[in-house]
Amino acid sequence: MAKRVHADRWLFGSTVILVFMGLVMVFSASAVMAGELYGTPYAFLIKQLLFATLGLIALWVLMHVDYRKLDNAALVFPLIGLTSLMLVLVLFLDRAHNTHRWLRFAGLSFQPSELAKLVLALFLAYFLAPRSKSMTDAKNTLLPAMAPTAVFCALIAMQPDLGTALMCLAITAAVLFVAGMPARWFAYAMVPIAPVLYYLIVMVPWRWQRIMIFLDPFSDPHGKGFQTIQSLIAVGTGGVTGQGLMEGKQKLFYLPEPHNDFIFAVAAEELGLAGTIFIVTMFAIFCWRGMRTALRAPDPFGRLLATGITVMVGVQAFFNISVVLALLPTKGIPLPFMSYGGSSILLMLAGVGVLLNISRQAE
């Protein structure tokens, strides 16, 4: 088959729709809070609109830059080094919300862990593409491939941000699987990983408390279980068609961070089951077309890179929505393209730009 002339319209369309819906929901979820904190209901919307615009520009530029130019050691390894440096640096800066996650400059903030996910997908594609026939070579292939993942996960977990660290593991596992690593090696990898996860979850009191609250949020309805309960109330009161845009009540200082990690709950209350099904459908279309692009990529580098970017978006959306619906313990993972956060939307859209360029080259 001839190469595409245009990028995948389904990929592009689903992404733009989610970004637009995100801007609308960020304003709806944050207007009252922004008015109280900053004297204008548009404070959060303006910042989100700025980064969404920059992200769409990055998407458009990268969509027209041949993705093969990224298959370059002179680019990949400096990005690994720069990302590691920022992940170390952020640990020495002031805390925000009891975590070390942001670099701040001139009133703006940047979250290096968001960059880490995209850089990790790029590194794994670069490193594993020429090694498809040596995917059982632990010394020369698997361990070097896992090294940046281990460093990134360790530094991110120290912030602490276990959710994003697990996202990095998910991206790594997906790319390794598509690269041809035998299934039994995933079992081998769990030997060192399982004790670490056990310690980080069970032996850290506040994380273990989250697990217990997840199992029974009503055991502490005004404390640790408050956020989960308020999220379920928002989802439940939305009904089929919702309360109407801007008409939700849970965002009015009941649901913490409604414009951020729990924006899907606000959408469920205001747009109802119909709106949430539409959002999930957009993410499903994105994942379908992303994996289709990976399968049709003209070379191993493109296939692995497309896989990493698609998994980065799809798995993160799954985790966020699952938390909102109380299917997983509460974790600070934003909903791609929709949650408030400049670093997330900028880097996600940049990644989609690369994915769209791969789709242009797909057979």
C-alpha positions in Angstrom: 0.0 0.0 0.0 1.1 3.6 -0.6 2.1 5.8 2.3 -0.5 8.1 3.7 -0.5 11.7 2.6 -2.5 12.9 5.6 -2.2 12.1 9.3 -4.9 9.9 10.9 -8.0 12.1 11.0 -9.6 9.9 13.8 -6.5 10.3 16.0 -6.4 14.1 15.3 -10.2 14.5 15.7 -10.5 12.6 19.0 -7.6 14.5 20.5 -8.9 17.9 19.5 -12.4 17.1 20.8 -11.0 16.0 24.2 -8.9 19.1 24.5 -11.9 21.3 23.7 -14.1 19.4 26.2 -11.3 19.7 28.7 -11.2 23.5 28.4 -14.9 23.7 28.9 -14.9 21.4 31.9 -11.9 23.1 33.5 -13.8 26.4 33.3 -17.0 24.9 34.7 -15.1 23.1 37.5 -12.9 26.0 38.5 -14.9 29.2 37.9 -16.2 29.5 41.5 -12.9 28.5 43.1 -10.9 30.9 40.9 -13.3 33.7 41.7 -12.7 33.1 45.4 -8.9 32.7 45.1 -8.0 35.2 42.4 -10.9 37.5 42.0 -11.7 36.3 38.4 -13.5 33.1 37.3 -11.2 32.8 34.3 -7.8 32.3 36.2 -7.5 28.6 35.7 -9.0 28.7 32.2 -6.5 31.3 30.9 -3.5 29.2 32.1 -5.0 26.0 30.7 -5.8 27.7 27.4 -2.3 29.0 27.1 -0.7 25.6 27.6 -3.3 23.9 25.4 -2.5 26.4 22.6 1.2 25.8 23.0 0.5 22.0 23.0 -1.5 22.2 19.8 1.3 24.2 18.2 3.8 21.5 19.3 1.4 18.9 17.9 1.1 20.6 14.6 4.9 21.1 14.3 5.8 17.6 15.3 3.1 16.2 13.0 5.1 17.6 10.1 8.6 16.6 11.3 9.7 13.1 10.2 9.6 11.0 13.4 12.8 9.2 12.2 14.8 12.3 13.1 14.1 11.4 16.8 15.9 8.1 16.3 19.2 9.8 17.2 21.5 9.2 20.1 22.5 12.8 20.1 18.9 13.6 21.0 17.8 10.6 23.1 20.7 10.5 25.7 20.8 14.3 26.4 17.0 14.0 27.1 17.6 11.1 29.4 20.2 13.1 31.3 18.2 16.4 31.4 15.1 14.6 32.7 17.1 12.8 35.3 18.7 16.1 36.4 15.3 17.7 36.7 13.9 14.8 38.7 16.8 15.1 41.1 16.6 18.9 41.3 12.9 18.9 42.1 13.5 16.8 45.3 15.5 19.7 46.8 12.8 22.4 46.1 10.0 23.5 48.4 7.1 21.1 48.8 3.6 21.7 47.3 0.7 19.6 48.6 3.3 17.6 50.6 5.2 16.5 47.5 8.3 17.6 45.5 6.9 17.6 41.9 7.2 21.0 40.4 9.9 23.3 39.1 8.7 26.9 39.3 9.9 29.9 37.4 8.3 33.3 36.7 4.9 32.2 38.0 4.8 29.1 35.9 5.4 25.5 37.0 6.7 22.4 35.2 6.4 18.8 36.3 9.4 16.8 35.2 7.7 13.4 35.8 5.4 14.3 32.9 8.4 14.7 30.6 9.8 11.4 32.0 7.0 9.3 30.5 7.5 10.7 27.0 11.3 10.5 27.1 11.1 7.0 28.4 8.9 6.0 25.4 11.4 7.6 23.0 14.4 5.9 24.7 12.9 2.5 24.6 11.9 2.8 21.0 15.4 4.0 20.1 17.2 1.3 22.1 15.1 -1.7 21.4 14.3 -1.1 17.7 17.6 -2.6 16.4 17.6 -5.4 19.1 14.5 -7.4 18.2 16.5 -10.6 17.8 18.2 -10.3 21.2 15.2 -9.7 23.4 16.3 -12.6 25.7 19.8 -11.1 26.2 19.5 -9.8 29.8 23.1 -8.3 29.9 23.2 -6.4 26.6 19.5 -5.7 26.0 17.0 -6.0 28.8 19.0 -4.6 31.7 20.3 -1.6 29.8 16.7 -1.0 28.5 15.4 -1.1 32.0 18.0 1.2 33.5 16.4 4.5 32.7 13.0 3.1 33.8 14.5 2.1 37.2 16.1 5.5 37.7 13.0 7.5 36.7 10.7 5.3 38.8 13.0 5.6 41.9 13.2 9.4 41.6 9.5 9.8 40.9 8.6 7.5 43.8 10.7 9.7 46.1 8.6 12.8 45.3 6.4 10.8 46.3 4.3 9.9 43.2 3.8 6.2 43.0 1.1 6.5 40.3 3.4 8.1 37.8 6.1 5.6 38.6 3.7 2.8 37.8 2.8 4.6 34.6 6.5 4.5 33.6 6.5 0.8 34.3 3.3 0.3 32.2 4.9 2.1 29.2 8.1 0.0 29.6 6.2 -3.3 29.8 4.1 -2.5 26.7 7.1 -1.5 24.6 9.1 -4.5 25.7 6.2 -6.8 24.9 5.8 -5.3 21.4 9.5 -5.5 20.9 9.3 -9.2 21.4 10.4 -9.9 25.0 9.0 -13.4 26.0 6.2 -13.5 28.5 8.2 -15.4 31.0 10.6 -12.6 31.4 7.8 -10.4 32.8 7.5 -12.9 35.6 11.3 -12.7 36.1 11.0 -8.9 36.3 8.4 -9.2 39.1 11.0 -10.9 41.4 12.8 -7.6 42.2 9.7 -5.3 41.5 7.2 -7.1 43.8 9.1 -6.6 47.1 9.6 -2.9 46.3 5.9 -2.4 45.6 5.1 -4.3 48.8 7.3 -2.0 50.8 6.0 1.2 49.1 2.3 0.2 49.5 2.0 -1.9 52.6 4.9 -0.6 54.7 4.2 3.1 54.1 1.3 3.9 56.5 -0.5 6.6 54.6 -0.5 4.5 51.4 -1.8 1.4 53.2 -4.5 3.7 54.8 -5.5 4.6 51.2 -6.0 1.0 50.4 -8.2 0.4 53.5 -10.2 3.6 52.7 -10.6 2.4 49.1 -12.1 -0.8 50.4 -14.5 1.1 52.7 -14.6 4.9 52.1 -17.5 5.3 54.4 -15.4 4.2 57.4 -14.0 7.7 57.4 -16.6 9.8 55.5 -15.3 13.2 56.7 -11.6 12.4 56.5 -9.7 10.1 54.2 -12.8 8.8 52.4 -14.3 12.3 51.8 -12.8 12.7 48.3 -14.0 9.3 47.0 -17.5 9.7 48.5 -17.9 13.2 46.9 -16.7 11.8 43.6 -19.3 9.0 43.7 -22.0 11.5 44.7 -21.1 13.6 41.6 -21.2 10.6 39.3 -24.4 9.3 40.8 -26.3 12.6 40.6 -25.5 13.1 37.0 -28.1 10.6 35.8 -28.4 9.9 32.1 -28.3 13.5 30.7 -26.6 15.3 33.6 -27.5 18.4 35.6 -26.4 20.7 32.8 -23.1 22.5 32.0 -22.1 24.8 34.9 -24.9 23.4 37.1 -22.9 20.8 39.1 -22.9 21.1 42.9 -20.0 18.9 44.0 -17.4 21.3 42.5 -18.7 24.0 45.0 -16.0 23.2 47.6 -17.2 19.6 48.2 -15.1 17.7 45.7 -11.4 18.6 46.2 -9.4 19.5 43.1 -12.5 19.2 40.8 -10.7 20.9 37.9 -7.7 18.5 38.2 -7.6 14.8 38.9 -11.4 14.6 39.4 -12.6 16.5 36.4 -14.2 13.3 35.1 -16.5 13.4 38.1 -17.6 17.0 37.3 -18.2 15.9 33.7 -20.3 12.9 35.0 -22.4 15.2 37.1 -23.0 17.9 34.5 -23.0 15.9 31.3 -24.4 12.6 32.7 -23.9 9.1 31.5 -24.2 10.3 27.9 -21.4 12.7 28.3 -19.1 10.3 30.1 -19.7 7.6 27.5 -18.8 10.1 24.8 -15.5 10.9 26.6 -14.7 7.2 27.1 -15.5 6.6 23.4 -13.1 9.4 22.4 -10.3 7.7 24.4 -11.2 4.3 22.9 -11.0 5.8 19.4 -7.6 7.3 20.3 -6.2 4.0 21.5 -7.6 2.1 18.6 -6.1 4.4 16.0 -2.9 4.7 18.0 -2.3 0.9 18.1 -3.4 0.7 14.4 -0.7 3.2 13.7 1.8 1.2 15.6 0.9 -2.0 13.7 1.2 -0.3 10.4 4.4 1.7 11.1 7.0 1.2 8.4 9.9 0.4 10.8 10.5 -1.0 14.3 11.3 2.4 15.8 8.0 3.8 14.7 6.1 0.8 15.9 7.6 0.9 19.4 7.4 4.7 19.7 3.7 4.7 18.6 3.0 1.9 21.1 4.7 3.9 24.0 2.8 7.1 23.2 -0.6 5.3 22.8 -0.1 3.4 26.1 1.0 6.6 27.9 -2.4 8.2 27.0 -4.6 5.2 27.2 -3.4 3.6 30.5 -3.4 7.0 32.2 -7.0 7.7 31.1 -7.9 4.2 32.4 -6.3 4.9 35.8 -7.9 8.3 36.2 -11.4 7.2 35.3 -11.0 4.1 37.5 -10.1 6.3 40.5 -13.0 8.6 39.9 -15.4 5.6 39.9 -13.7 4.2 43.0 -12.5 1.1 41.1 -8.9 1.9 42.2 -7.5 3.7 45.3 -7.2 7.5 45.1 -4.1 8.6 43.2 -3.0 11.9 41.7 -3.1 11.0 38.0 -4.6 13.6 35.6 -7.0 12.8 32.8 -5.1 13.2 29.6 -6.0 16.3 27.5 -8.8 17.3 30.0 -7.4 17.8 33.5 -6.0 21.2 34.5 -2.2 21.2 34.3 0.2 22.8 31.9 2.9 20.2 31.8 0.5 17.3 31.2 -1.4 18.8 28.3 1.7 20.3 26.7 3.7 17.1 26.7 0.7 14.8 25.9 -0.1 16.9 22.8 3.6 16.9 21.8 3.5 13.1 22.0 0.4 13.0 19.9 2.1 15.1 17.3 4.8 12.5 16.9 2.1 9.8 16.8 0.3 11.6 14.0 3.5 11.9 12.0 4.0 8.1 12.3 0.5 7.7 11.1 1.4 9.8 8.0 4.2 7.3 7.2 2.1 4.2 8.0 1.5 1.8 5.2 
